[in-house]
């Protein structure tokens, strides 16, 4: 029994070394021969590359949509004409046409830096920047307050549009933006302003505005024009006509 324990230990050690060598080889192969211990990822480069791919895909989608439109201009069946008429009727509600009207503009920005470009010492940097949840809270409040149409920065958005942030950079529908972040909504300004005041996420943000001087401004606008939504609308479900 006592002689068997050292033998088993030696066998286990050999197996462990073989497994470790195999894993190291796979890791180096995946790294393309680079030192995996010092390999790092530049997130800004990843985001920039992804944005270029999105812009290229958008251009291709626009070209294909134009081809579809040209094909639809020809002779079509009555069923197709009826479907196209239904699409045109739903376009305003789907955000696919420009909208003009009065509304509200919300501007959000990071805390100011000193003359050397630095934030105050001894403060958590996360407390000094606008985050994804801050933008999303304002967007949710505006929709809840009766917003009929909305634009974030220069893009028209829908109720299903996702707001994402990487650091203090806004990622929206494949494009990146730096603060200040501007949200423009068409609707009753008083109702939307009241909804912003009630929103817990906005009220939390205002605590940081008071303490660290982040930028938060709500401005009524007499008239503003929002462009049509030009992103992809994903169909979640479908029902056969007549059922």
N, C-alpha and C positions, 0 to 999 in steps of 0.2 A: 504494500500500500504506500509506504514512504518513498519507494523508488519510483512509483508511478507519478507522483505529483510533479517532480522536476521535469520529467519527460513531457507531461501534458503542458506545463508552463512554456517549455521551449517550442513546442509545436504551435501553441497559441501565439507566441511572439513572432514566429516566422509568418504565420497567416496574417497577423496585424500589419507587419511590414509590407507584405505583398499587396494588401488592400490599400494601404497608404500610398504606395508607389503608383498603383493603378489610378487612384483619385488624382494624384498630382499630375500624372501624365495627361489625363482627360482635361484637367483645368488648364494646363499649358497649351494643349491643342485648341481649346476653346478661345484662349487669349491670343491665338496667332503667334505663339512663341514669345509674347511679352512677359515681363515679370508681373505675375498676378498679385503679388504683395503690394506693388506700388501703382497698380492700374487704377485710374479714376475716370469719372464721367463728368464732362462739362455739361451741366444741365441746360445752359443757355444755347449751346450748340445743338443739343437734341431738340429743343423747342423750335429753334430757327429752321432746322432741317424739316421738322414736321410741318411747320407753317408753309414752307416752300412746296411740300407735297400737296397740302390742302389747296393752295392757290392754283397749282397745276390741275388738280382734280376739278376745282370749280370752273376753270376755263374749259376743260373738256366737257363738263356737264352742260355749260352754257351753249357750247357748240352743238351738242346732241339735242338739246331742247330746241334750238333754232331749226335743226333739221326736222324734228318732229312737227314743229309749227308750220314749216313749209309744206310738209306732207299733208297736214290737216287742212291746208288751204285749198287742196284739190277737191275733186268730187268725193263725197262721203255718203254713207248710207244714212237714212233717217234716224236710225238708232244712234249712230255716232254723233250726228248733229244735236240730238236731244241730250246726249251725255256732255257734249261740249257746252251746251247752254246751261246745264246744271253746274258745271265747273265755273263758268263765268259768274253765275249767280252767287256761288259760295266764296268767290275770290276775296271780297271785302272782309267777310268774317274770318277767313283763313289768314288774313294779313298779306295777301298777295298783290295789293294795290296800294299806291301812296295815299296818305291820309293827311288832311289839313285841319287844324283846330286849336283852340286854347288848351292850356294844360299846365304842367309843372315840370321844373327842372331841378334835379338833385345833383349836387357836386360834392365829391368826397376826395380828400387828399391826405397824404401822410403828414406827420408832424414836421415842422420846419427844422432845418439843420442850422448849426452855427456858421460863422463866417468861414471856417475851415472845411465845411461840408460834413461835419460830424454831428451825431445825435448827442444829447446830454449824457454825461457819464453817470454810471450807476443805475441806469434804467434798462429794463429788458427791451431789446429792439423790437420784439413782437408787439409790444404795447404801443409802438410809435408808427405803425403802418396800418393801412386799410386792408382788411382781410376778405377772403371769399364770403364768409358769413355776414359781413357788414353789407356788402353789395347785394347779396341774396335777400337779406332782411328788408332792405329798401325796395327791392324789386317786388317781393311778396306783398309788402304793404301797399304799394301803388296798385297792383292788380286787385287786392282786396278792397281798395278805396274806389274802385270803379274805373280804372284806366281802360280806355277803349283801344289804345295802341301804344306801343312803347319802343324806344330806341336806346341802346346802350352804346356810348361812344358814337360811331358812325353807322352802326348796324341795327336794322329793325329786328326785333326779337318777338318770339311768341311765348305763350304761357308754358310751353314745353322746352324752351331754350335753356341750356345748362350754363351756369356761371362757374368758372374755375379760376383759381389763382395759383401761380407758382411764385412763391416769395411775395413780392409786392407788385407782380406783373399779372394783369388780367388776361386770361385766355378765353376767348369767345368765338365759337364757331370757326376754329382753326386759325384765328388771328390774335396777335398779342398786342397789349396796350399797357402803357405806363401811366401812373397817376398824374394829374387828377382824373378820376373816373366820373363821367357825366351820364346821368340817366334822364331821359326826356320822355314824358308820358302825356298823352292827350286824354282829356277828361275833365271832370269837375275838380278844379284846383282845391276848393275848400274841403271836399270829401276826401281827396287823396292826402292832403296835408294832415287831416285829422287821423287818417289811418296810419300815417308815419308816426304820429305822436303816440299812438296806442301800441305800436309794434314793439315787443320786448327786445328784439335784437337791436333795433334803432335806439331804444332807451339805454341799453347797455353801451352802445357806441358813444352816445352823448356823454357818458361818464368819462370816457377816455378823451373826448373832445375838450371837456372842462379841465381835466387834469394835465393832459399832455399837448393840448392845442392842435389836435388833428383838425383837418378842414372838413366842415359839414355845412352846406348851405342849401336852402330850399327857396327857389325863386319861381313865382307865377309867371307864365308867358301868355301874352295875349293871343298870339297865333304862331304856330310852328308847323312845318311840313315834315312828315316822316316818310322815308322811302318805303317801297314795297319790300317785303321779306324775300330774299333771293337764295335762301338756303334750301336744304333738302328737307322735305316733309315725309317722315316715315309713317307708313300706314300700319296701324296696330291691329285693325280688324276690318272685315268686309262682309257685307250681306248681299246676297243675290237679289237683283232687282225683282220686285213683285212679291217678296216674302217678308 
